[in-house]
């Protein structure tokens, strides 16, 4: 599910970049595990999600995936990207943690 996202086109929802392994006992006609997949949603759900992602900075991302009988269910969420100052803060925090790890490693 890493790097996967969902898009609404022409009133239909599609998910891109999600890897679903092919059936092991299948034959050569197995489909590509990374293909674009159509999501089955009610019109009301599609309209609600479309309204939410129209706002600037919001996107539709899959949160979890599970099997129920013969179907694969995907839970979707609305995500907002980080601001530039948030990214800088996270990079500085990771840098500080790395320096602490190195100092502890070298002192032992």
LOTI-445357 format. One record per residue: x, y, z of N, C-alpha, C in turn; residue in three letters. Coordinates in steps of 0.1 Angstrom, whole numbers, plus 5000, padded with zeros to 4 digits. Example, Ala and Ser with C-alpha at 12.3 -4.5 7.8 and 13.67 -1.06 7.14 Angstrom:
2
n.u | n.v | n.w | ca.u | ca.v | ca.w | c.u | c.v | c.w | residu
5132 | 4943 | 5078 | 5123 | 4955 | 5078 | 5132 | 4967 | 5078 | Ala
5128 | 4978 | 5071 | 5137 | 4989 | 5071 | 5129 | 5000 | 5079 | Ser
end
This chain:
108
n.u | n.v | n.w | ca.u | ca.v | ca.w | c.u | c.v | c.w | residu
5008 | 4988 | 5000 | 5000 | 5000 | 5000 | 5009 | 5013 | 5000 | Unk
5022 | 5011 | 5000 | 5030 | 5022 | 5000 | 5029 | 5029 | 4987 | Unk
5029 | 5042 | 4987 | 5028 | 5051 | 4975 | 5016 | 5049 | 4967 | Unk
5005 | 5044 | 4973 | 4992 | 5042 | 4965 | 4983 | 5054 | 4968 | Unk
4974 | 5056 | 4959 | 4965 | 5067 | 4961 | 4952 | 5064 | 4952 | Unk
4942 | 5072 | 4955 | 4929 | 5070 | 4948 | 4925 | 5083 | 4941 | Unk
4918 | 5081 | 4930 | 4914 | 5093 | 4922 | 4900 | 5091 | 4918 | Unk
4892 | 5102 | 4917 | 4879 | 5101 | 4912 | 4878 | 5107 | 4898 | Unk
4875 | 5099 | 4888 | 4874 | 5103 | 4874 | 4861 | 5099 | 4868 | Unk
4854 | 5109 | 4862 | 4841 | 5107 | 4855 | 4831 | 5100 | 4864 | Unk
4831 | 5104 | 4877 | 4822 | 5098 | 4886 | 4825 | 5084 | 4891 | Unk
4837 | 5079 | 4889 | 4841 | 5066 | 4893 | 4854 | 5067 | 4901 | Unk
4856 | 5059 | 4911 | 4868 | 5059 | 4919 | 4878 | 5048 | 4915 | Unk
4890 | 5052 | 4914 | 4901 | 5042 | 4910 | 4912 | 5043 | 4920 | Unk
4919 | 5032 | 4922 | 4931 | 5032 | 4931 | 4943 | 5029 | 4923 | Unk
4954 | 5036 | 4925 | 4966 | 5034 | 4917 | 4977 | 5030 | 4926 | Unk
4986 | 5021 | 4921 | 4999 | 5018 | 4929 | 4997 | 5009 | 4940 | Unk
4986 | 5002 | 4941 | 4984 | 4993 | 4952 | 4988 | 4979 | 4947 | Unk
4995 | 4971 | 4955 | 5000 | 4958 | 4951 | 4991 | 4947 | 4958 | Unk
4984 | 4940 | 4949 | 4977 | 4928 | 4954 | 4982 | 4916 | 4947 | Unk
4988 | 4907 | 4955 | 4995 | 4896 | 4949 | 4986 | 4887 | 4942 | Unk
4990 | 4881 | 4930 | 4982 | 4872 | 4923 | 4980 | 4859 | 4930 | Unk
4970 | 4851 | 4926 | 4966 | 4839 | 4932 | 4977 | 4829 | 4928 | Unk
4984 | 4822 | 4938 | 4995 | 4814 | 4936 | 4992 | 4802 | 4928 | Unk
4980 | 4796 | 4929 | 4976 | 4784 | 4922 | 4970 | 4788 | 4908 | Unk
4971 | 4801 | 4904 | 4965 | 4805 | 4891 | 4975 | 4801 | 4880 | Unk
4971 | 4805 | 4868 | 4979 | 4801 | 4856 | 4985 | 4814 | 4850 | Unk
4989 | 4813 | 4837 | 4995 | 4824 | 4830 | 4986 | 4836 | 4828 | Unk
4973 | 4834 | 4830 | 4963 | 4845 | 4828 | 4961 | 4853 | 4840 | Unk
4970 | 4852 | 4850 | 4969 | 4861 | 4862 | 4971 | 4875 | 4858 | Unk
4964 | 4884 | 4864 | 4966 | 4899 | 4861 | 4978 | 4905 | 4868 | Unk
4982 | 4917 | 4863 | 4993 | 4924 | 4868 | 4989 | 4928 | 4883 | Unk
4998 | 4926 | 4892 | 4995 | 4929 | 4906 | 4994 | 4944 | 4909 | Unk
5000 | 4952 | 4901 | 5000 | 4967 | 4903 | 4990 | 4975 | 4894 | Unk
4981 | 4968 | 4887 | 4972 | 4974 | 4878 | 4963 | 4984 | 4885 | Unk
4957 | 4993 | 4878 | 4947 | 5002 | 4883 | 4934 | 4995 | 4886 | Unk
4928 | 4997 | 4897 | 4916 | 4990 | 4901 | 4905 | 4999 | 4904 | Unk
4893 | 4995 | 4899 | 4881 | 5003 | 4901 | 4875 | 5000 | 4915 | Unk
4871 | 5010 | 4922 | 4865 | 5008 | 4935 | 4850 | 5009 | 4934 | Unk
4843 | 5000 | 4941 | 4829 | 5000 | 4940 | 4823 | 5008 | 4952 | Unk
4818 | 5020 | 4949 | 4813 | 5029 | 4959 | 4799 | 5034 | 4955 | Unk
4791 | 5038 | 4964 | 4778 | 5044 | 4961 | 4780 | 5058 | 4956 | Unk
4771 | 5062 | 4948 | 4772 | 5076 | 4942 | 4773 | 5086 | 4953 | Unk
4766 | 5084 | 4964 | 4766 | 5094 | 4975 | 4780 | 5094 | 4981 | Unk
4786 | 5083 | 4983 | 4800 | 5082 | 4988 | 4810 | 5089 | 4979 | Unk
4809 | 5086 | 4966 | 4818 | 5092 | 4956 | 4816 | 5107 | 4956 | Unk
4804 | 5112 | 4956 | 4802 | 5127 | 4957 | 4808 | 5133 | 4969 | Unk
4806 | 5127 | 4981 | 4811 | 5132 | 4993 | 4826 | 5133 | 4993 | Unk
4833 | 5122 | 4988 | 4847 | 5122 | 4988 | 4853 | 5132 | 4977 | Unk
4846 | 5133 | 4966 | 4850 | 5142 | 4956 | 4849 | 5157 | 4961 | Unk
4839 | 5160 | 4969 | 4838 | 5173 | 4975 | 4849 | 5176 | 4984 | Unk
4853 | 5166 | 4992 | 4864 | 5168 | 5002 | 4877 | 5170 | 4995 | Unk
4880 | 5162 | 4984 | 4893 | 5163 | 4978 | 4895 | 5175 | 4968 | Unk
4884 | 5182 | 4966 | 4884 | 5194 | 4957 | 4892 | 5205 | 4964 | Unk
4892 | 5205 | 4978 | 4899 | 5215 | 4985 | 4914 | 5214 | 4983 | Unk
4921 | 5225 | 4983 | 4935 | 5225 | 4980 | 4943 | 5217 | 4990 | Unk
4952 | 5209 | 4986 | 4961 | 5202 | 4995 | 4956 | 5189 | 5000 | Unk
4943 | 5184 | 4997 | 4938 | 5172 | 5001 | 4939 | 5161 | 4991 | Unk
4941 | 5149 | 4995 | 4941 | 5138 | 4986 | 4935 | 5125 | 4992 | Unk
4932 | 5116 | 4984 | 4925 | 5104 | 4988 | 4935 | 5092 | 4989 | Unk
4937 | 5086 | 5000 | 4947 | 5076 | 5002 | 4941 | 5064 | 5009 | Unk
4945 | 5052 | 5005 | 4941 | 5040 | 5011 | 4947 | 5038 | 5025 | Unk
4940 | 5035 | 5035 | 4945 | 5034 | 5049 | 4947 | 5019 | 5052 | Unk
4938 | 5011 | 5049 | 4939 | 4996 | 5052 | 4932 | 4988 | 5041 | Unk
4936 | 4975 | 5041 | 4931 | 4966 | 5031 | 4929 | 4953 | 5038 | Unk
4918 | 4947 | 5035 | 4915 | 4934 | 5041 | 4906 | 4925 | 5032 | Unk
4906 | 4912 | 5034 | 4898 | 4903 | 5026 | 4885 | 4900 | 5034 | Unk
4874 | 4899 | 5026 | 4861 | 4895 | 5031 | 4855 | 4886 | 5021 | Unk
4855 | 4873 | 5024 | 4851 | 4863 | 5015 | 4860 | 4864 | 5002 | Unk
4854 | 4866 | 4990 | 4862 | 4867 | 4978 | 4866 | 4881 | 4974 | Unk
4862 | 4891 | 4982 | 4864 | 4905 | 4979 | 4876 | 4911 | 4987 | Unk
4882 | 4921 | 4982 | 4892 | 4928 | 4989 | 4886 | 4942 | 4992 | Unk
4886 | 4945 | 5005 | 4880 | 4958 | 5009 | 4891 | 4968 | 5012 | Unk
4890 | 4980 | 5008 | 4900 | 4990 | 5010 | 4893 | 5002 | 5018 | Unk
4899 | 5006 | 5029 | 4894 | 5017 | 5036 | 4902 | 5029 | 5032 | Unk
4894 | 5040 | 5028 | 4900 | 5052 | 5022 | 4900 | 5063 | 5033 | Unk
4909 | 5072 | 5032 | 4910 | 5084 | 5041 | 4914 | 5096 | 5033 | Unk
4911 | 5107 | 5038 | 4914 | 5120 | 5032 | 4927 | 5125 | 5039 | Unk
4937 | 5128 | 5032 | 4950 | 5132 | 5037 | 4954 | 5146 | 5032 | Unk
4961 | 5153 | 5041 | 4966 | 5166 | 5037 | 4981 | 5166 | 5038 | Unk
4988 | 5171 | 5028 | 5002 | 5171 | 5027 | 5008 | 5180 | 5038 | Unk
5021 | 5178 | 5041 | 5028 | 5186 | 5050 | 5031 | 5200 | 5045 | Unk
5032 | 5210 | 5053 | 5037 | 5223 | 5050 | 5052 | 5223 | 5050 | Unk
5058 | 5233 | 5043 | 5072 | 5233 | 5042 | 5079 | 5234 | 5056 | Unk
5073 | 5242 | 5065 | 5079 | 5243 | 5078 | 5078 | 5230 | 5086 | Unk
5067 | 5222 | 5084 | 5066 | 5209 | 5090 | 5077 | 5199 | 5085 | Unk
5080 | 5200 | 5072 | 5090 | 5191 | 5067 | 5104 | 5195 | 5073 | Unk
5107 | 5208 | 5074 | 5119 | 5212 | 5079 | 5121 | 5208 | 5094 | Unk
5110 | 5208 | 5101 | 5110 | 5204 | 5115 | 5113 | 5189 | 5116 | Unk
5107 | 5181 | 5108 | 5109 | 5167 | 5108 | 5123 | 5163 | 5104 | Unk
5129 | 5170 | 5094 | 5142 | 5168 | 5090 | 5152 | 5171 | 5101 | Unk
5150 | 5182 | 5108 | 5159 | 5186 | 5119 | 5158 | 5176 | 5130 | Unk
5146 | 5171 | 5133 | 5144 | 5161 | 5144 | 5151 | 5148 | 5141 | Unk
5150 | 5144 | 5128 | 5157 | 5131 | 5124 | 5172 | 5133 | 5125 | Unk
5177 | 5145 | 5121 | 5191 | 5148 | 5122 | 5196 | 5147 | 5136 | Unk
5189 | 5153 | 5145 | 5192 | 5153 | 5159 | 5193 | 5139 | 5165 | Unk
5183 | 5131 | 5161 | 5182 | 5117 | 5166 | 5194 | 5109 | 5160 | Unk
5198 | 5111 | 5148 | 5210 | 5104 | 5142 | 5222 | 5108 | 5149 | Unk
5224 | 5121 | 5153 | 5236 | 5126 | 5160 | 5237 | 5119 | 5174 | Unk
5225 | 5118 | 5180 | 5225 | 5112 | 5194 | 5228 | 5097 | 5193 | Unk
5223 | 5090 | 5183 | 5226 | 5076 | 5180 | 5241 | 5074 | 5178 | Unk
5247 | 5082 | 5170 | 5261 | 5081 | 5167 | 5269 | 5084 | 5179 | Unk
5265 | 5094 | 5187 | 5273 | 5097 | 5199 | 5272 | 5085 | 5209 | Unk
5260 | 5080 | 5211 | 5259 | 5068 | 5220 | 5266 | 5056 | 5215 | Unk
5266 | 5054 | 5202 | 5273 | 5043 | 5196 | 5289 | 5044 | 5198 | Unk
5294 | 5056 | 5196 | 5308 | 5058 | 5197 | 5313 | 5058 | 5211 | Unk
5304 | 5062 | 5220 | 5308 | 5062 | 5234 | 5309 | 5049 | 5241 | Unk
5302 | 5039 | 5235 | 5301 | 5026 | 5241 | 5313 | 5017 | 5237 | Unk
end
